[in-house]
């Protein structure tokens, strides 16, 4: 089975900056020429993550609030004590979602639900330039 490796570049603001990357992933799957298979999206960062959500203002706001409640920025973190970079909460938040997501595609189309979008969340405490790696396997 052929394997294709592609990427998406993003500029983020940090502080739970959420990006809907569904259209970009769909476009790359279509351009790959593969019809049936799976795409894995990976963020090589310990302060960002991937998941799916209904990408609408209410759900996005709820998700941000959840992370503020679970891992508040003003809590004491051992990472901060060691490195003094102010992003201990960013590492904890990212670990809750994880760095990768795999989605099957059929006939060149992602098999997402009607209200399901792929989102990238940058939890770091400052703007970043990020590259996501996509690896497609299929036929």
Chimera marker file (.cmm) of the C-alpha trace (Angstrom):
<marker_set name="trace">
<marker id="1" x="0.000" y="0.000" z="0.000" r="1" g="1" b="0" radius="0.5"/>
<marker id="2" x="1.296" y="3.443" z="-0.868" r="1" g="1" b="0" radius="0.5"/>
<marker id="3" x="2.220" y="5.827" z="1.937" r="1" g="1" b="0" radius="0.5"/>
<marker id="4" x="2.234" y="9.596" z="1.426" r="1" g="1" b="0" radius="0.5"/>
<marker id="5" x="3.565" y="12.132" z="3.930" r="1" g="1" b="0" radius="0.5"/>
<marker id="6" x="2.304" y="15.718" z="3.749" r="1" g="1" b="0" radius="0.5"/>
<marker id="7" x="2.103" y="18.699" z="6.090" r="1" g="1" b="0" radius="0.5"/>
<marker id="8" x="-0.018" y="21.642" z="7.163" r="1" g="1" b="0" radius="0.5"/>
<marker id="9" x="1.520" y="24.858" z="8.486" r="1" g="1" b="0" radius="0.5"/>
<marker id="10" x="-0.267" y="27.043" z="11.013" r="1" g="1" b="0" radius="0.5"/>
<marker id="11" x="0.385" y="30.319" z="12.801" r="1" g="1" b="0" radius="0.5"/>
<marker id="12" x="-1.132" y="30.206" z="16.269" r="1" g="1" b="0" radius="0.5"/>
<marker id="13" x="-1.741" y="32.667" z="19.083" r="1" g="1" b="0" radius="0.5"/>
<marker id="14" x="-1.324" y="30.139" z="21.903" r="1" g="1" b="0" radius="0.5"/>
<marker id="15" x="-3.517" y="30.089" z="25.020" r="1" g="1" b="0" radius="0.5"/>
<marker id="16" x="-5.904" y="27.371" z="23.716" r="1" g="1" b="0" radius="0.5"/>
<marker id="17" x="-5.991" y="28.796" z="20.193" r="1" g="1" b="0" radius="0.5"/>
<marker id="18" x="-8.285" y="26.407" z="18.295" r="1" g="1" b="0" radius="0.5"/>
<marker id="19" x="-8.061" y="25.868" z="14.529" r="1" g="1" b="0" radius="0.5"/>
<marker id="20" x="-10.548" y="23.934" z="12.398" r="1" g="1" b="0" radius="0.5"/>
<marker id="21" x="-8.266" y="22.031" z="10.000" r="1" g="1" b="0" radius="0.5"/>
<marker id="22" x="-10.954" y="19.810" z="8.458" r="1" g="1" b="0" radius="0.5"/>
<marker id="23" x="-10.922" y="21.472" z="5.026" r="1" g="1" b="0" radius="0.5"/>
<marker id="24" x="-7.122" y="21.384" z="4.821" r="1" g="1" b="0" radius="0.5"/>
<marker id="25" x="-7.002" y="17.674" z="5.704" r="1" g="1" b="0" radius="0.5"/>
<marker id="26" x="-9.830" y="16.876" z="3.282" r="1" g="1" b="0" radius="0.5"/>
<marker id="27" x="-8.053" y="18.783" z="0.494" r="1" g="1" b="0" radius="0.5"/>
<marker id="28" x="-4.784" y="16.898" z="1.061" r="1" g="1" b="0" radius="0.5"/>
<marker id="29" x="-6.585" y="13.537" z="1.103" r="1" g="1" b="0" radius="0.5"/>
<marker id="30" x="-8.257" y="14.425" z="-2.202" r="1" g="1" b="0" radius="0.5"/>
<marker id="31" x="-4.992" y="15.647" z="-3.759" r="1" g="1" b="0" radius="0.5"/>
<marker id="32" x="-3.165" y="12.489" z="-2.670" r="1" g="1" b="0" radius="0.5"/>
<marker id="33" x="-4.979" y="10.434" z="-5.290" r="1" g="1" b="0" radius="0.5"/>
<marker id="34" x="-5.665" y="7.685" z="-2.739" r="1" g="1" b="0" radius="0.5"/>
<marker id="35" x="-9.261" y="6.490" z="-2.648" r="1" g="1" b="0" radius="0.5"/>
<marker id="36" x="-9.525" y="4.297" z="0.450" r="1" g="1" b="0" radius="0.5"/>
<marker id="37" x="-7.296" y="4.280" z="3.517" r="1" g="1" b="0" radius="0.5"/>
<marker id="38" x="-6.517" y="6.256" z="6.636" r="1" g="1" b="0" radius="0.5"/>
<marker id="39" x="-4.867" y="9.564" z="7.407" r="1" g="1" b="0" radius="0.5"/>
<marker id="40" x="-2.976" y="10.121" z="10.634" r="1" g="1" b="0" radius="0.5"/>
<marker id="41" x="-2.449" y="13.724" z="11.687" r="1" g="1" b="0" radius="0.5"/>
<marker id="42" x="0.387" y="14.292" z="14.164" r="1" g="1" b="0" radius="0.5"/>
<marker id="43" x="1.558" y="17.429" z="15.946" r="1" g="1" b="0" radius="0.5"/>
<marker id="44" x="5.232" y="17.246" z="16.924" r="1" g="1" b="0" radius="0.5"/>
<marker id="45" x="4.737" y="19.411" z="19.987" r="1" g="1" b="0" radius="0.5"/>
<marker id="46" x="4.234" y="18.707" z="23.669" r="1" g="1" b="0" radius="0.5"/>
<marker id="47" x="2.042" y="21.790" z="24.133" r="1" g="1" b="0" radius="0.5"/>
<marker id="48" x="-0.575" y="21.195" z="21.436" r="1" g="1" b="0" radius="0.5"/>
<marker id="49" x="-3.100" y="18.513" z="20.552" r="1" g="1" b="0" radius="0.5"/>
<marker id="50" x="-5.699" y="17.219" z="18.107" r="1" g="1" b="0" radius="0.5"/>
<marker id="51" x="-9.292" y="16.067" z="18.484" r="1" g="1" b="0" radius="0.5"/>
<marker id="52" x="-12.721" y="16.383" z="16.878" r="1" g="1" b="0" radius="0.5"/>
<marker id="53" x="-15.620" y="18.575" z="17.938" r="1" g="1" b="0" radius="0.5"/>
<marker id="54" x="-18.648" y="20.303" z="16.501" r="1" g="1" b="0" radius="0.5"/>
<marker id="55" x="-16.777" y="23.473" z="15.585" r="1" g="1" b="0" radius="0.5"/>
<marker id="56" x="-19.273" y="26.119" z="16.638" r="1" g="1" b="0" radius="0.5"/>
<marker id="57" x="-18.790" y="29.004" z="19.103" r="1" g="1" b="0" radius="0.5"/>
<marker id="58" x="-20.618" y="27.361" z="22.024" r="1" g="1" b="0" radius="0.5"/>
<marker id="59" x="-18.740" y="24.053" z="21.892" r="1" g="1" b="0" radius="0.5"/>
<marker id="60" x="-15.406" y="25.813" z="21.334" r="1" g="1" b="0" radius="0.5"/>
<marker id="61" x="-16.058" y="28.097" z="24.330" r="1" g="1" b="0" radius="0.5"/>
<marker id="62" x="-17.066" y="25.112" z="26.475" r="1" g="1" b="0" radius="0.5"/>
<marker id="63" x="-13.866" y="23.272" z="25.553" r="1" g="1" b="0" radius="0.5"/>
<marker id="64" x="-11.686" y="26.277" z="26.450" r="1" g="1" b="0" radius="0.5"/>
<marker id="65" x="-13.520" y="26.688" z="29.774" r="1" g="1" b="0" radius="0.5"/>
<marker id="66" x="-13.051" y="22.992" z="30.560" r="1" g="1" b="0" radius="0.5"/>
<marker id="67" x="-9.272" y="23.293" z="30.162" r="1" g="1" b="0" radius="0.5"/>
<marker id="68" x="-9.215" y="26.452" z="32.302" r="1" g="1" b="0" radius="0.5"/>
<marker id="69" x="-11.001" y="24.488" z="35.023" r="1" g="1" b="0" radius="0.5"/>
<marker id="70" x="-8.965" y="21.263" z="34.734" r="1" g="1" b="0" radius="0.5"/>
<marker id="71" x="-5.509" y="22.798" z="34.381" r="1" g="1" b="0" radius="0.5"/>
<marker id="72" x="-5.581" y="26.496" z="35.272" r="1" g="1" b="0" radius="0.5"/>
<marker id="73" x="-2.596" y="28.580" z="34.165" r="1" g="1" b="0" radius="0.5"/>
<marker id="74" x="-2.133" y="30.043" z="37.659" r="1" g="1" b="0" radius="0.5"/>
<marker id="75" x="-1.704" y="26.684" z="39.430" r="1" g="1" b="0" radius="0.5"/>
<marker id="76" x="1.774" y="25.644" z="40.613" r="1" g="1" b="0" radius="0.5"/>
<marker id="77" x="3.376" y="23.174" z="38.190" r="1" g="1" b="0" radius="0.5"/>
<marker id="78" x="6.612" y="21.248" z="38.733" r="1" g="1" b="0" radius="0.5"/>
<marker id="79" x="7.500" y="21.905" z="35.077" r="1" g="1" b="0" radius="0.5"/>
<marker id="80" x="7.361" y="25.642" z="35.752" r="1" g="1" b="0" radius="0.5"/>
<marker id="81" x="9.548" y="25.241" z="38.853" r="1" g="1" b="0" radius="0.5"/>
<marker id="82" x="12.149" y="23.419" z="36.747" r="1" g="1" b="0" radius="0.5"/>
<marker id="83" x="12.100" y="25.470" z="33.550" r="1" g="1" b="0" radius="0.5"/>
<marker id="84" x="10.509" y="28.854" z="34.424" r="1" g="1" b="0" radius="0.5"/>
<marker id="85" x="8.873" y="29.101" z="30.993" r="1" g="1" b="0" radius="0.5"/>
<marker id="86" x="5.293" y="29.654" z="32.188" r="1" g="1" b="0" radius="0.5"/>
<marker id="87" x="3.768" y="26.780" z="30.239" r="1" g="1" b="0" radius="0.5"/>
<marker id="88" x="3.382" y="23.939" z="32.722" r="1" g="1" b="0" radius="0.5"/>
<marker id="89" x="-0.380" y="24.073" z="32.222" r="1" g="1" b="0" radius="0.5"/>
<marker id="90" x="0.147" y="23.847" z="28.438" r="1" g="1" b="0" radius="0.5"/>
<marker id="91" x="1.896" y="20.483" z="28.715" r="1" g="1" b="0" radius="0.5"/>
<marker id="92" x="-0.786" y="19.063" z="31.014" r="1" g="1" b="0" radius="0.5"/>
<marker id="93" x="-3.638" y="20.266" z="28.803" r="1" g="1" b="0" radius="0.5"/>
<marker id="94" x="-2.051" y="18.850" z="25.643" r="1" g="1" b="0" radius="0.5"/>
<marker id="95" x="-1.508" y="15.473" z="27.276" r="1" g="1" b="0" radius="0.5"/>
<marker id="96" x="-5.239" y="15.171" z="27.990" r="1" g="1" b="0" radius="0.5"/>
<marker id="97" x="-6.085" y="15.168" z="24.261" r="1" g="1" b="0" radius="0.5"/>
<marker id="98" x="-2.944" y="13.708" z="22.709" r="1" g="1" b="0" radius="0.5"/>
<marker id="99" x="-0.723" y="14.523" z="19.729" r="1" g="1" b="0" radius="0.5"/>
<marker id="100" x="-2.389" y="12.485" z="16.975" r="1" g="1" b="0" radius="0.5"/>
<marker id="101" x="-5.655" y="11.543" z="15.340" r="1" g="1" b="0" radius="0.5"/>
<marker id="102" x="-6.389" y="8.879" z="12.722" r="1" g="1" b="0" radius="0.5"/>
<marker id="103" x="-9.385" y="9.109" z="10.388" r="1" g="1" b="0" radius="0.5"/>
<marker id="104" x="-10.396" y="6.605" z="7.712" r="1" g="1" b="0" radius="0.5"/>
<marker id="105" x="-11.300" y="7.845" z="4.257" r="1" g="1" b="0" radius="0.5"/>
<marker id="106" x="-13.490" y="6.114" z="1.679" r="1" g="1" b="0" radius="0.5"/>
<marker id="107" x="-13.750" y="7.118" z="-1.982" r="1" g="1" b="0" radius="0.5"/>
<marker id="108" x="-11.377" y="10.003" z="-1.235" r="1" g="1" b="0" radius="0.5"/>
<marker id="109" x="-13.609" y="11.472" z="1.510" r="1" g="1" b="0" radius="0.5"/>
<marker id="110" x="-13.027" y="11.613" z="5.252" r="1" g="1" b="0" radius="0.5"/>
<marker id="111" x="-15.554" y="9.512" z="7.180" r="1" g="1" b="0" radius="0.5"/>
<marker id="112" x="-16.402" y="12.251" z="9.674" r="1" g="1" b="0" radius="0.5"/>
<marker id="113" x="-19.874" y="12.659" z="11.130" r="1" g="1" b="0" radius="0.5"/>
<marker id="114" x="-22.123" y="15.478" z="9.945" r="1" g="1" b="0" radius="0.5"/>
<marker id="115" x="-21.226" y="17.783" z="12.846" r="1" g="1" b="0" radius="0.5"/>
<marker id="116" x="-17.683" y="16.530" z="13.420" r="1" g="1" b="0" radius="0.5"/>
<marker id="117" x="-14.688" y="18.684" z="12.542" r="1" g="1" b="0" radius="0.5"/>
<marker id="118" x="-10.964" y="18.116" z="13.104" r="1" g="1" b="0" radius="0.5"/>
<marker id="119" x="-9.410" y="20.679" z="15.400" r="1" g="1" b="0" radius="0.5"/>
<marker id="120" x="-5.873" y="21.549" z="16.381" r="1" g="1" b="0" radius="0.5"/>
<marker id="121" x="-5.434" y="23.234" z="19.781" r="1" g="1" b="0" radius="0.5"/>
<marker id="122" x="-2.274" y="25.151" z="20.666" r="1" g="1" b="0" radius="0.5"/>
<marker id="123" x="-2.067" y="25.389" z="24.441" r="1" g="1" b="0" radius="0.5"/>
<marker id="124" x="1.331" y="27.103" z="24.632" r="1" g="1" b="0" radius="0.5"/>
<marker id="125" x="1.600" y="30.494" z="26.294" r="1" g="1" b="0" radius="0.5"/>
<marker id="126" x="2.801" y="32.423" z="23.231" r="1" g="1" b="0" radius="0.5"/>
<marker id="127" x="2.294" y="32.551" z="19.467" r="1" g="1" b="0" radius="0.5"/>
<marker id="128" x="3.935" y="29.761" z="17.502" r="1" g="1" b="0" radius="0.5"/>
<marker id="129" x="4.568" y="28.618" z="13.979" r="1" g="1" b="0" radius="0.5"/>
<marker id="130" x="3.419" y="24.973" z="13.858" r="1" g="1" b="0" radius="0.5"/>
<marker id="131" x="3.746" y="22.187" z="11.326" r="1" g="1" b="0" radius="0.5"/>
<marker id="132" x="1.386" y="19.220" z="11.432" r="1" g="1" b="0" radius="0.5"/>
<marker id="133" x="2.479" y="16.002" z="9.782" r="1" g="1" b="0" radius="0.5"/>
<marker id="134" x="-0.091" y="13.962" z="7.841" r="1" g="1" b="0" radius="0.5"/>
<marker id="135" x="0.644" y="10.421" z="6.844" r="1" g="1" b="0" radius="0.5"/>
<marker id="136" x="-1.782" y="8.732" z="4.471" r="1" g="1" b="0" radius="0.5"/>
<marker id="137" x="-1.823" y="5.023" z="3.795" r="1" g="1" b="0" radius="0.5"/>
<marker id="138" x="-4.199" y="3.514" z="1.290" r="1" g="1" b="0" radius="0.5"/>
<marker id="139" x="-4.891" y="2.564" z="-2.261" r="1" g="1" b="0" radius="0.5"/>
<link id1="1" id2="2" r="1" g="1" b="0" radius="0.2"/>
<link id1="2" id2="3" r="1" g="1" b="0" radius="0.2"/>
<link id1="3" id2="4" r="1" g="1" b="0" radius="0.2"/>
<link id1="4" id2="5" r="1" g="1" b="0" radius="0.2"/>
<link id1="5" id2="6" r="1" g="1" b="0" radius="0.2"/>
<link id1="6" id2="7" r="1" g="1" b="0" radius="0.2"/>
<link id1="7" id2="8" r="1" g="1" b="0" radius="0.2"/>
<link id1="8" id2="9" r="1" g="1" b="0" radius="0.2"/>
<link id1="9" id2="10" r="1" g="1" b="0" radius="0.2"/>
<link id1="10" id2="11" r="1" g="1" b="0" radius="0.2"/>
<link id1="11" id2="12" r="1" g="1" b="0" radius="0.2"/>
<link id1="12" id2="13" r="1" g="1" b="0" radius="0.2"/>
<link id1="13" id2="14" r="1" g="1" b="0" radius="0.2"/>
<link id1="14" id2="15" r="1" g="1" b="0" radius="0.2"/>
<link id1="15" id2="16" r="1" g="1" b="0" radius="0.2"/>
<link id1="16" id2="17" r="1" g="1" b="0" radius="0.2"/>
<link id1="17" id2="18" r="1" g="1" b="0" radius="0.2"/>
<link id1="18" id2="19" r="1" g="1" b="0" radius="0.2"/>
<link id1="19" id2="20" r="1" g="1" b="0" radius="0.2"/>
<link id1="20" id2="21" r="1" g="1" b="0" radius="0.2"/>
<link id1="21" id2="22" r="1" g="1" b="0" radius="0.2"/>
<link id1="22" id2="23" r="1" g="1" b="0" radius="0.2"/>
<link id1="23" id2="24" r="1" g="1" b="0" radius="0.2"/>
<link id1="24" id2="25" r="1" g="1" b="0" radius="0.2"/>
<link id1="25" id2="26" r="1" g="1" b="0" radius="0.2"/>
<link id1="26" id2="27" r="1" g="1" b="0" radius="0.2"/>
<link id1="27" id2="28" r="1" g="1" b="0" radius="0.2"/>
<link id1="28" id2="29" r="1" g="1" b="0" radius="0.2"/>
<link id1="29" id2="30" r="1" g="1" b="0" radius="0.2"/>
<link id1="30" id2="31" r="1" g="1" b="0" radius="0.2"/>
<link id1="31" id2="32" r="1" g="1" b="0" radius="0.2"/>
<link id1="32" id2="33" r="1" g="1" b="0" radius="0.2"/>
<link id1="33" id2="34" r="1" g="1" b="0" radius="0.2"/>
<link id1="34" id2="35" r="1" g="1" b="0" radius="0.2"/>
<link id1="35" id2="36" r="1" g="1" b="0" radius="0.2"/>
<link id1="36" id2="37" r="1" g="1" b="0" radius="0.2"/>
<link id1="37" id2="38" r="1" g="1" b="0" radius="0.2"/>
<link id1="38" id2="39" r="1" g="1" b="0" radius="0.2"/>
<link id1="39" id2="40" r="1" g="1" b="0" radius="0.2"/>
<link id1="40" id2="41" r="1" g="1" b="0" radius="0.2"/>
<link id1="41" id2="42" r="1" g="1" b="0" radius="0.2"/>
<link id1="42" id2="43" r="1" g="1" b="0" radius="0.2"/>
<link id1="43" id2="44" r="1" g="1" b="0" radius="0.2"/>
<link id1="44" id2="45" r="1" g="1" b="0" radius="0.2"/>
<link id1="45" id2="46" r="1" g="1" b="0" radius="0.2"/>
<link id1="46" id2="47" r="1" g="1" b="0" radius="0.2"/>
<link id1="47" id2="48" r="1" g="1" b="0" radius="0.2"/>
<link id1="48" id2="49" r="1" g="1" b="0" radius="0.2"/>
<link id1="49" id2="50" r="1" g="1" b="0" radius="0.2"/>
<link id1="50" id2="51" r="1" g="1" b="0" radius="0.2"/>
<link id1="51" id2="52" r="1" g="1" b="0" radius="0.2"/>
<link id1="52" id2="53" r="1" g="1" b="0" radius="0.2"/>
<link id1="53" id2="54" r="1" g="1" b="0" radius="0.2"/>
<link id1="54" id2="55" r="1" g="1" b="0" radius="0.2"/>
<link id1="55" id2="56" r="1" g="1" b="0" radius="0.2"/>
<link id1="56" id2="57" r="1" g="1" b="0" radius="0.2"/>
<link id1="57" id2="58" r="1" g="1" b="0" radius="0.2"/>
<link id1="58" id2="59" r="1" g="1" b="0" radius="0.2"/>
<link id1="59" id2="60" r="1" g="1" b="0" radius="0.2"/>
<link id1="60" id2="61" r="1" g="1" b="0" radius="0.2"/>
<link id1="61" id2="62" r="1" g="1" b="0" radius="0.2"/>
<link id1="62" id2="63" r="1" g="1" b="0" radius="0.2"/>
<link id1="63" id2="64" r="1" g="1" b="0" radius="0.2"/>
<link id1="64" id2="65" r="1" g="1" b="0" radius="0.2"/>
<link id1="65" id2="66" r="1" g="1" b="0" radius="0.2"/>
<link id1="66" id2="67" r="1" g="1" b="0" radius="0.2"/>
<link id1="67" id2="68" r="1" g="1" b="0" radius="0.2"/>
<link id1="68" id2="69" r="1" g="1" b="0" radius="0.2"/>
<link id1="69" id2="70" r="1" g="1" b="0" radius="0.2"/>
<link id1="70" id2="71" r="1" g="1" b="0" radius="0.2"/>
<link id1="71" id2="72" r="1" g="1" b="0" radius="0.2"/>
<link id1="72" id2="73" r="1" g="1" b="0" radius="0.2"/>
<link id1="73" id2="74" r="1" g="1" b="0" radius="0.2"/>
<link id1="74" id2="75" r="1" g="1" b="0" radius="0.2"/>
<link id1="75" id2="76" r="1" g="1" b="0" radius="0.2"/>
<link id1="76" id2="77" r="1" g="1" b="0" radius="0.2"/>
<link id1="77" id2="78" r="1" g="1" b="0" radius="0.2"/>
<link id1="78" id2="79" r="1" g="1" b="0" radius="0.2"/>
<link id1="79" id2="80" r="1" g="1" b="0" radius="0.2"/>
<link id1="80" id2="81" r="1" g="1" b="0" radius="0.2"/>
<link id1="81" id2="82" r="1" g="1" b="0" radius="0.2"/>
<link id1="82" id2="83" r="1" g="1" b="0" radius="0.2"/>
<link id1="83" id2="84" r="1" g="1" b="0" radius="0.2"/>
<link id1="84" id2="85" r="1" g="1" b="0" radius="0.2"/>
<link id1="85" id2="86" r="1" g="1" b="0" radius="0.2"/>
<link id1="86" id2="87" r="1" g="1" b="0" radius="0.2"/>
<link id1="87" id2="88" r="1" g="1" b="0" radius="0.2"/>
<link id1="88" id2="89" r="1" g="1" b="0" radius="0.2"/>
<link id1="89" id2="90" r="1" g="1" b="0" radius="0.2"/>
<link id1="90" id2="91" r="1" g="1" b="0" radius="0.2"/>
<link id1="91" id2="92" r="1" g="1" b="0" radius="0.2"/>
<link id1="92" id2="93" r="1" g="1" b="0" radius="0.2"/>
<link id1="93" id2="94" r="1" g="1" b="0" radius="0.2"/>
<link id1="94" id2="95" r="1" g="1" b="0" radius="0.2"/>
<link id1="95" id2="96" r="1" g="1" b="0" radius="0.2"/>
<link id1="96" id2="97" r="1" g="1" b="0" radius="0.2"/>
<link id1="97" id2="98" r="1" g="1" b="0" radius="0.2"/>
<link id1="98" id2="99" r="1" g="1" b="0" radius="0.2"/>
<link id1="99" id2="100" r="1" g="1" b="0" radius="0.2"/>
<link id1="100" id2="101" r="1" g="1" b="0" radius="0.2"/>
<link id1="101" id2="102" r="1" g="1" b="0" radius="0.2"/>
<link id1="102" id2="103" r="1" g="1" b="0" radius="0.2"/>
<link id1="103" id2="104" r="1" g="1" b="0" radius="0.2"/>
<link id1="104" id2="105" r="1" g="1" b="0" radius="0.2"/>
<link id1="105" id2="106" r="1" g="1" b="0" radius="0.2"/>
<link id1="106" id2="107" r="1" g="1" b="0" radius="0.2"/>
<link id1="107" id2="108" r="1" g="1" b="0" radius="0.2"/>
<link id1="108" id2="109" r="1" g="1" b="0" radius="0.2"/>
<link id1="109" id2="110" r="1" g="1" b="0" radius="0.2"/>
<link id1="110" id2="111" r="1" g="1" b="0" radius="0.2"/>
<link id1="111" id2="112" r="1" g="1" b="0" radius="0.2"/>
<link id1="112" id2="113" r="1" g="1" b="0" radius="0.2"/>
<link id1="113" id2="114" r="1" g="1" b="0" radius="0.2"/>
<link id1="114" id2="115" r="1" g="1" b="0" radius="0.2"/>
<link id1="115" id2="116" r="1" g="1" b="0" radius="0.2"/>
<link id1="116" id2="117" r="1" g="1" b="0" radius="0.2"/>
<link id1="117" id2="118" r="1" g="1" b="0" radius="0.2"/>
<link id1="118" id2="119" r="1" g="1" b="0" radius="0.2"/>
<link id1="119" id2="120" r="1" g="1" b="0" radius="0.2"/>
<link id1="120" id2="121" r="1" g="1" b="0" radius="0.2"/>
<link id1="121" id2="122" r="1" g="1" b="0" radius="0.2"/>
<link id1="122" id2="123" r="1" g="1" b="0" radius="0.2"/>
<link id1="123" id2="124" r="1" g="1" b="0" radius="0.2"/>
<link id1="124" id2="125" r="1" g="1" b="0" radius="0.2"/>
<link id1="125" id2="126" r="1" g="1" b="0" radius="0.2"/>
<link id1="126" id2="127" r="1" g="1" b="0" radius="0.2"/>
<link id1="127" id2="128" r="1" g="1" b="0" radius="0.2"/>
<link id1="128" id2="129" r="1" g="1" b="0" radius="0.2"/>
<link id1="129" id2="130" r="1" g="1" b="0" radius="0.2"/>
<link id1="130" id2="131" r="1" g="1" b="0" radius="0.2"/>
<link id1="131" id2="132" r="1" g="1" b="0" radius="0.2"/>
<link id1="132" id2="133" r="1" g="1" b="0" radius="0.2"/>
<link id1="133" id2="134" r="1" g="1" b="0" radius="0.2"/>
<link id1="134" id2="135" r="1" g="1" b="0" radius="0.2"/>
<link id1="135" id2="136" r="1" g="1" b="0" radius="0.2"/>
<link id1="136" id2="137" r="1" g="1" b="0" radius="0.2"/>
<link id1="137" id2="138" r="1" g="1" b="0" radius="0.2"/>
<link id1="138" id2="139" r="1" g="1" b="0" radius="0.2"/>
</marker_set>
